Amino acid sequence: MTPEPVQERRIAPARVLDIDPLLDDPETRIVVCCGSGGVGKTTTAAALGLRAAERGRRVVVLTIDPARRLAQSMGIDSLDNTPRRVKGIDEAAGGELHAMMLDMKRTFDEIVEAHADAERASAILSNPFYQSLSAGFAGTQEYMAMEKLGQLRSRDEWDLIVVDTPPSRSALDFLDAPKRLGSFLDGKLIRVLLAPAKVGGRAGMMFLNVGMSMMTGALGKLLGGQLLKDVQTFVAAMDSMFGGFRTRADATYKLLQAPGTAFLVVAAPERDATREAAYFVERLAAEDMPLAGLVLNRVHGSGAARLSAERALAAAENLEEPRIVDQPDGKAELRNSPEKDGSSNSPDPNAAAGADPGTDSGAEHDRSADELTAGLLRLHADRMHLLSREQRTRDRFTALHPEVAVAEVAALPGDVHDLAGLRDIGNRLAAHRPELPE
């Protein structure tokens, strides 16, 4: 019985992410770029902002990553908590580009100044515990990113806000920040510390001196008496603002789930990066966040892809180690050579044969050319092996998430340092079939 032929399993090509319709759509108001570190996320965010601005939209790019690459590529000396207009872009279509970098502490200060009277704001800003909290408390950066995003969106000053998130899985921590900070502010410790201030007067002092003596004594030993006092003072001063933090964070969270928001996951065609990208995709789906697609950066290609790695290596080996069958006249040349039969009728075989004295240098030149060609063939074989690995990595992601549209960006020979480089990235992002240089 003849066995049935085995059918080769084919992976459907990934859906193509069309960037321009996303950027041009007036309903798209927020684009959030997230992904692991070192995959070109900041560059992607800047390139998207530039392309949208040059297509007629008023854009602000907000980076949470403290790296200075965004400012440098946009020709700005430094970025801070205030949007700075980027000069040198093509504004023929009526668009504008602004950029800023989140200043976590300054954003926190702005919230205090906006939602407390002058006397209470001054007390809070000078409180040592507040200064530590606003400068580096876990989750504060992500929460303040939510606050700043909410502020930018509420102004209605920009058509599009592009957010560049911190690297690694913490890039999605801002989704949890409202819950975490809300749990902290509404937690048992805060309520206990706040209770005496709420009770007030002599009753409050009795409660503090009797009911909390054991607890505050233990906390005082653990944290230090002065720190505990600073925390209590901070909590009392912030009491009227706690509800506002949660309310604004919840509103921004809902904004991220709204149809006008689009998440772009950025990755490189490497196993670890695409594994992280899969995590982002699954997490966004679990949170009902609108995913626009995956941007796959630094994809390598070849202008001679028809020459396989195996054929290139075989050709290189033939050039480096020629066999008898590869010689011009085969075995006959060896049989007829003077060295074969030991005869030496002429002291100069080249002269006897009427050969040019420059033949030796010509042969040396040929050997050098062969070595160079063999080296280039081996480099091509390495490139083809790299392309094969990247293709397998893309196929694994596509098989896992066939619903995710993908935009591929060809690897560049160097880093992006200016607007021209960002513009080039934007062009490649928008191309359906990116050109992949050798």
C-alpha positions as CSV (number, residue, x, y, z in Angstrom):
1,M,0.0,0.0,0.0
2,T,1.5,3.3,-1.0
3,P,1.7,5.7,1.9
4,E,0.0,9.1,1.6
5,P,2.3,12.0,1.0
6,V,3.1,14.1,4.0
7,Q,1.6,17.5,3.6
8,E,4.0,20.4,4.6
9,R,2.6,22.6,7.3
10,R,2.5,26.2,6.1
11,I,2.2,29.2,8.4
12,A,-0.1,31.9,7.1
13,P,1.6,35.2,6.5
14,A,1.2,37.8,9.1
15,R,-1.4,40.5,8.6
16,V,0.2,43.7,7.5
17,L,-0.1,46.7,9.8
18,D,-1.0,49.8,7.9
19,I,0.5,52.7,9.8
20,D,-0.7,55.7,7.8
21,P,-4.4,55.1,8.1
22,L,-3.9,54.8,11.9
23,L,-2.0,58.0,12.1
24,D,-4.3,59.9,9.8
25,D,-7.5,58.8,11.5
26,P,-8.8,61.9,13.5
27,E,-10.4,59.4,15.9
28,T,-6.9,58.2,16.9
29,R,-5.9,60.5,19.8
30,I,-3.4,58.4,21.7
31,V,-0.7,55.9,20.5
32,V,1.1,54.0,23.2
33,C,4.4,52.3,22.3
34,C,5.4,49.5,24.6
35,G,8.0,46.7,24.5
36,S,11.1,45.4,26.1
37,G,14.3,47.3,26.3
38,G,16.7,47.8,23.4
39,V,14.2,47.1,20.6
40,G,14.0,50.7,19.2
41,K,10.9,51.7,21.1
42,T,11.9,55.3,21.7
43,T,13.0,55.7,18.0
44,T,9.7,54.2,16.9
45,A,7.6,56.6,19.0
46,A,9.6,59.6,17.7
47,A,9.3,58.4,14.1
48,L,5.5,57.9,14.4
49,G,5.2,61.4,15.9
50,L,7.2,63.0,13.2
51,R,5.3,61.2,10.4
52,A,2.0,62.1,11.9
53,A,3.0,65.8,12.2
54,E,4.3,66.0,8.7
55,R,1.0,64.5,7.5
56,G,-0.9,67.4,9.1
57,R,-1.6,66.6,12.8
58,R,-0.6,68.5,15.9
59,V,1.5,65.9,17.8
60,V,3.2,65.6,21.2
61,V,5.6,62.8,22.0
62,L,5.8,61.9,25.7
63,T,8.7,59.7,26.7
64,I,8.9,58.1,30.1
65,D,12.3,56.6,29.3
66,P,15.0,58.8,30.8
67,A,17.4,58.2,28.0
68,R,18.3,61.2,26.0
69,R,18.0,59.7,22.5
70,L,14.6,61.3,21.8
71,A,15.9,64.8,22.4
72,Q,19.1,64.3,20.4
73,S,17.3,62.9,17.4
74,M,14.9,65.8,17.4
75,G,17.6,68.4,17.6
76,I,16.6,69.5,21.2
77,D,19.3,70.1,23.8
78,S,17.2,68.6,26.6
79,L,13.6,67.6,27.3
80,D,11.6,68.3,30.5
81,N,8.1,68.2,31.8
82,T,7.0,70.9,29.4
83,P,6.3,70.1,25.7
84,R,9.0,71.7,23.5
85,R,8.3,72.4,19.8
86,V,10.5,70.6,17.4
87,K,12.0,72.7,14.6
88,G,13.0,71.6,11.2
89,I,10.0,69.4,10.3
90,D,8.0,69.9,7.1
91,E,4.9,71.8,8.2
92,A,3.4,72.3,4.8
93,A,0.4,70.1,5.7
94,G,-0.3,72.2,8.8
95,G,1.1,69.9,11.5
96,E,3.3,70.5,14.5
97,L,5.5,68.3,16.5
98,H,6.2,68.7,20.3
99,A,8.2,66.5,22.6
100,M,8.6,66.2,26.3
101,M,10.1,63.8,29.0
102,L,8.2,62.9,32.1
103,D,9.6,64.6,35.2
104,M,8.0,62.4,37.9
105,K,8.6,64.7,40.9
106,R,7.6,67.8,39.0
107,T,4.3,66.2,37.9
108,F,3.6,65.2,41.5
109,D,4.3,68.7,42.6
110,E,1.9,70.1,40.0
111,I,-0.9,67.9,41.3
112,V,-0.3,69.1,44.8
113,E,-0.2,72.7,43.8
114,A,-3.4,72.4,41.7
115,H,-5.5,70.5,44.2
116,A,-4.5,72.0,47.6
117,D,-4.5,75.6,48.9
118,A,-1.3,77.4,49.1
119,E,-0.6,76.7,52.9
120,R,-1.3,73.0,52.6
121,A,0.6,72.7,49.4
122,S,3.6,74.3,51.0
123,A,3.4,71.9,53.9
124,I,3.1,68.9,51.6
125,L,6.0,69.9,49.3
126,S,8.3,70.5,52.2
127,N,7.5,67.2,54.0
128,P,10.5,64.8,54.0
129,F,8.3,61.8,53.4
130,Y,6.5,63.4,50.5
131,Q,9.9,64.3,48.9
132,S,11.0,60.7,49.2
133,L,7.7,59.4,47.8
134,S,7.6,61.8,44.9
135,A,11.2,61.1,43.9
136,G,11.3,57.3,43.9
137,F,8.5,55.4,45.5
138,A,7.7,52.2,43.7
139,G,5.0,52.8,41.1
140,T,5.1,56.6,41.4
141,Q,6.7,57.0,37.9
142,E,4.0,54.9,36.2
143,Y,1.2,56.7,38.2
144,M,2.6,60.1,37.2
145,A,2.8,59.0,33.6
146,M,-0.9,58.3,33.8
147,E,-1.5,61.7,35.4
148,K,0.6,63.5,32.7
149,L,-1.2,61.6,29.9
150,G,-4.5,62.6,31.5
151,Q,-3.4,66.3,31.7
152,L,-2.3,66.3,28.0
153,R,-5.5,64.7,26.8
154,S,-7.7,67.0,28.8
155,R,-6.2,70.1,27.3
156,D,-7.4,69.1,23.8
157,E,-4.3,71.0,22.5
158,W,-2.9,68.2,20.4
159,D,-4.5,65.9,17.8
160,L,-2.3,63.0,18.7
161,I,-0.3,62.0,21.8
162,V,2.4,59.4,21.3
163,V,3.6,57.7,24.5
164,D,7.0,56.0,24.8
165,T,6.9,53.8,27.9
166,P,9.7,52.5,30.1
167,P,11.6,49.4,28.9
168,S,10.9,45.8,30.0
169,R,7.7,44.4,31.4
170,S,7.4,47.4,33.6
171,A,6.2,49.1,30.5
172,L,2.8,47.9,31.4
173,D,3.1,48.8,35.1
174,F,1.2,52.0,34.4
175,L,-1.9,49.8,33.9
176,D,-1.5,48.6,37.5
177,A,-0.3,51.9,38.9
178,P,-3.8,53.3,39.8
179,K,-4.7,50.1,41.6
180,R,-1.4,49.9,43.5
181,L,-1.2,53.5,44.5
182,G,-4.9,53.4,45.4
183,S,-4.4,50.4,47.5
184,F,-1.5,52.2,49.3
185,L,-3.5,55.3,49.9
186,D,-6.6,53.4,51.0
187,G,-4.6,50.8,52.9
188,K,-4.9,49.9,56.6
189,L,-1.7,51.6,57.6
190,I,-2.7,54.9,56.0
191,R,-6.1,54.7,57.7
192,V,-4.6,54.0,61.0
193,L,-2.1,56.9,60.6
194,L,-5.0,59.1,59.5
195,A,-7.4,58.2,62.3
196,P,-6.1,60.6,65.0
197,A,-6.3,63.5,62.6
198,K,-9.9,62.5,61.7
199,V,-11.0,62.2,65.3
200,G,-9.3,65.4,66.4
201,G,-9.1,67.2,69.7
202,R,-8.7,65.5,73.1
203,A,-10.3,62.3,71.9
204,G,-7.9,62.1,69.1
205,M,-4.9,62.6,71.4
206,M,-6.3,59.9,73.8
207,F,-6.7,57.6,70.8
208,L,-3.2,58.3,69.6
209,N,-1.6,57.9,73.1
210,V,-3.5,54.8,74.1
211,G,-4.9,53.0,71.1
212,M,-1.9,53.5,68.9
213,S,0.9,53.4,71.5
214,M,2.0,49.9,70.8
215,M,1.7,50.2,67.1
216,T,3.5,53.5,66.8
217,G,6.1,52.3,69.2
218,A,6.8,49.3,66.9
219,L,6.8,51.4,63.8
220,G,8.9,54.0,65.4
221,K,11.6,51.4,66.1
222,L,11.3,50.1,62.6
223,L,11.1,53.3,60.7
224,G,12.4,55.8,63.2
225,G,10.3,58.2,65.2
226,Q,10.9,61.2,63.0
227,L,10.0,59.3,59.8
228,L,6.8,58.1,61.4
229,K,5.9,61.7,62.4
230,D,6.7,62.8,58.8
231,V,4.4,60.1,57.4
232,Q,1.6,61.1,59.8
233,T,1.9,64.8,58.8
234,F,2.0,63.9,55.1
235,V,-1.1,61.7,55.4
236,A,-3.0,64.4,57.3
237,A,-2.1,67.0,54.7
238,M,-2.9,64.8,51.8
239,D,-6.2,63.5,53.1
240,S,-8.4,65.7,51.0
241,M,-6.5,64.7,47.8
242,F,-6.5,60.9,48.1
243,G,-9.8,60.5,46.4
244,G,-8.8,62.7,43.6
245,F,-5.8,60.5,42.8
246,R,-7.9,57.4,42.4
247,T,-10.6,59.3,40.4
248,R,-8.1,60.7,37.9
249,A,-6.3,57.5,37.6
250,D,-9.5,55.6,36.9
251,A,-10.5,58.1,34.3
252,T,-7.1,57.8,32.5
253,Y,-7.4,54.0,32.7
254,K,-10.7,54.2,30.9
255,L,-9.2,56.6,28.4
256,L,-6.6,53.9,27.5
257,Q,-9.4,51.4,26.9
258,A,-11.4,53.8,24.7
259,P,-11.5,53.4,20.9
260,G,-9.4,56.6,20.3
261,T,-6.4,54.8,21.9
262,A,-4.1,52.4,20.0
263,F,-1.3,50.3,21.5
264,L,1.7,49.3,19.4
265,V,3.9,46.5,20.7
266,V,7.5,47.0,19.6
267,A,10.0,44.1,19.3
268,A,13.0,42.9,17.4
269,P,13.1,39.6,15.5
270,E,14.8,37.8,18.4
271,R,13.4,35.0,20.6
272,D,13.5,36.9,23.9
273,A,12.0,40.1,22.4
274,T,9.2,38.3,20.6
275,R,8.5,36.3,23.8
276,E,8.1,39.6,25.6
277,A,5.9,40.9,22.8
278,A,3.6,37.9,23.2
279,Y,3.4,38.7,26.9
280,F,2.4,42.3,26.1
281,V,-0.2,41.2,23.5
282,E,-1.8,38.8,26.0
283,R,-1.8,41.3,28.8
284,L,-3.4,44.0,26.7
285,A,-6.1,41.6,25.6
286,A,-6.7,40.7,29.2
287,E,-7.1,44.4,30.1
288,D,-9.3,45.1,27.1
289,M,-6.8,47.6,25.7
290,P,-7.0,48.3,21.9
291,L,-4.0,46.7,20.2
292,A,-3.2,48.1,16.8
293,G,-0.4,45.7,16.0
294,L,3.3,44.8,16.3
295,V,6.2,46.8,15.0
296,L,9.1,44.5,14.2
297,N,12.3,46.5,14.2
298,R,15.8,45.7,12.7
299,V,14.7,43.1,10.3
300,H,17.6,41.9,8.2
301,G,17.4,41.1,4.5
302,S,19.5,40.3,1.5
303,G,19.6,41.5,-2.1
304,A,20.9,38.0,-3.1
305,A,18.5,35.8,-1.2
306,R,18.2,33.4,-4.1
307,L,21.8,32.2,-3.3
308,S,21.3,29.8,-0.3
309,A,23.7,29.5,2.6
310,E,24.6,26.0,1.5
311,R,25.5,26.9,-2.0
312,A,27.5,29.9,-0.8
313,L,29.5,27.8,1.6
314,A,30.1,25.1,-1.1
315,A,31.4,27.8,-3.5
316,A,33.6,29.3,-0.8
317,E,35.1,25.8,0.0
318,N,35.9,25.3,-3.7
319,L,37.7,28.6,-3.9
320,E,39.7,28.0,-0.7
321,E,40.6,24.3,-1.3
322,P,40.5,23.5,-5.1
323,R,40.3,19.8,-6.0
324,I,41.9,18.2,-9.1
325,V,38.6,18.4,-10.9
326,D,38.7,22.1,-10.4
327,Q,42.0,22.6,-12.1
328,P,42.0,24.0,-15.6
329,D,43.5,21.0,-17.5
330,G,42.6,18.2,-15.0
331,K,45.1,15.4,-14.2
332,A,46.8,15.8,-17.6
333,E,48.4,19.0,-16.4
334,L,49.9,17.3,-13.4
335,R,51.2,14.3,-15.5
336,N,52.9,16.7,-17.9
337,S,54.4,19.0,-15.3
338,P,58.3,19.0,-15.0
339,E,58.0,18.2,-11.3
340,K,56.1,15.0,-12.0
341,D,58.9,13.1,-13.9
342,G,61.8,14.9,-12.2
343,S,63.1,16.4,-15.4
344,S,64.5,19.9,-15.4
345,N,65.7,20.6,-19.0
346,S,65.3,24.3,-18.4
347,P,66.4,26.3,-15.4
348,D,63.4,28.6,-15.9
349,P,60.2,26.7,-16.8
350,N,58.4,29.9,-17.4
351,A,61.0,31.1,-19.9
352,A,61.1,27.7,-21.6
353,A,57.4,27.8,-22.1
354,G,57.6,31.4,-23.3
355,A,55.6,32.5,-20.3
356,D,55.4,36.1,-19.1
357,P,57.7,36.6,-16.0
358,G,54.7,38.3,-14.4
359,T,52.8,35.0,-14.3
360,D,53.7,34.5,-10.6
361,S,52.3,37.8,-9.6
362,G,49.2,37.1,-11.7
363,A,48.7,33.8,-9.9
364,E,49.1,35.6,-6.6
365,H,46.5,38.1,-7.6
366,D,44.1,35.3,-8.6
367,R,44.6,33.6,-5.2
368,S,43.9,36.9,-3.4
369,A,40.8,37.4,-5.4
370,D,39.6,33.9,-4.6
371,E,40.2,34.4,-0.9
372,L,38.3,37.7,-1.0
373,T,35.4,36.1,-2.9
374,A,35.4,33.1,-0.5
375,G,35.2,35.5,2.5
376,L,32.3,37.4,0.9
377,L,30.5,34.1,0.3
378,R,30.9,33.1,3.9
379,L,29.5,36.4,5.0
380,H,26.5,35.9,2.8
381,A,26.0,32.4,4.3
382,D,26.1,34.0,7.8
383,R,23.5,36.6,6.6
384,M,21.2,33.9,5.2
385,H,21.4,31.9,8.4
386,L,20.5,35.1,10.3
387,L,17.5,35.6,8.0
388,S,16.4,32.0,8.5
389,R,16.5,32.5,12.3
390,E,14.5,35.7,12.1
391,Q,12.0,34.1,9.9
392,R,11.5,31.2,12.3
393,T,11.1,33.7,15.1
394,R,8.4,35.7,13.2
395,D,6.6,32.5,12.3
396,R,6.5,31.4,15.9
397,F,4.9,34.7,16.9
398,T,2.5,34.7,14.0
399,A,1.4,31.1,14.7
400,L,0.8,32.1,18.4
401,H,-1.0,35.4,17.5
402,P,-2.3,35.3,13.9
403,E,-4.7,38.1,14.7
404,V,-2.0,40.6,15.3
405,A,-1.0,42.8,12.3
406,V,2.7,43.3,11.8
407,A,4.8,46.2,10.3
408,E,8.4,45.3,9.6
409,V,11.2,47.8,9.6
410,A,14.5,47.0,7.9
411,A,17.7,47.2,10.0
412,L,19.7,50.3,9.4
413,P,23.5,50.4,9.1
414,G,23.8,52.8,12.0
415,D,21.9,54.6,14.8
416,V,19.3,57.3,14.2
417,H,20.6,60.7,15.3
418,D,18.4,63.3,13.5
419,L,15.1,64.1,11.9
420,A,16.2,62.6,8.5
421,G,16.8,59.3,10.2
422,L,13.5,59.4,12.0
423,R,11.8,60.3,8.7
424,D,13.5,57.3,7.1
425,I,12.2,55.0,9.9
426,G,8.7,56.5,9.4
427,N,8.8,55.7,5.7
428,R,9.9,52.1,6.4
429,L,7.1,51.8,9.0
430,A,4.5,52.8,6.4
431,A,5.9,50.5,3.7
432,H,3.9,47.4,3.1
433,R,7.0,45.5,2.0
434,P,10.0,47.2,3.5
435,E,13.2,47.2,1.5
436,L,15.8,45.0,3.1
437,P,19.3,46.0,2.2
438,E,22.2,43.5,2.2
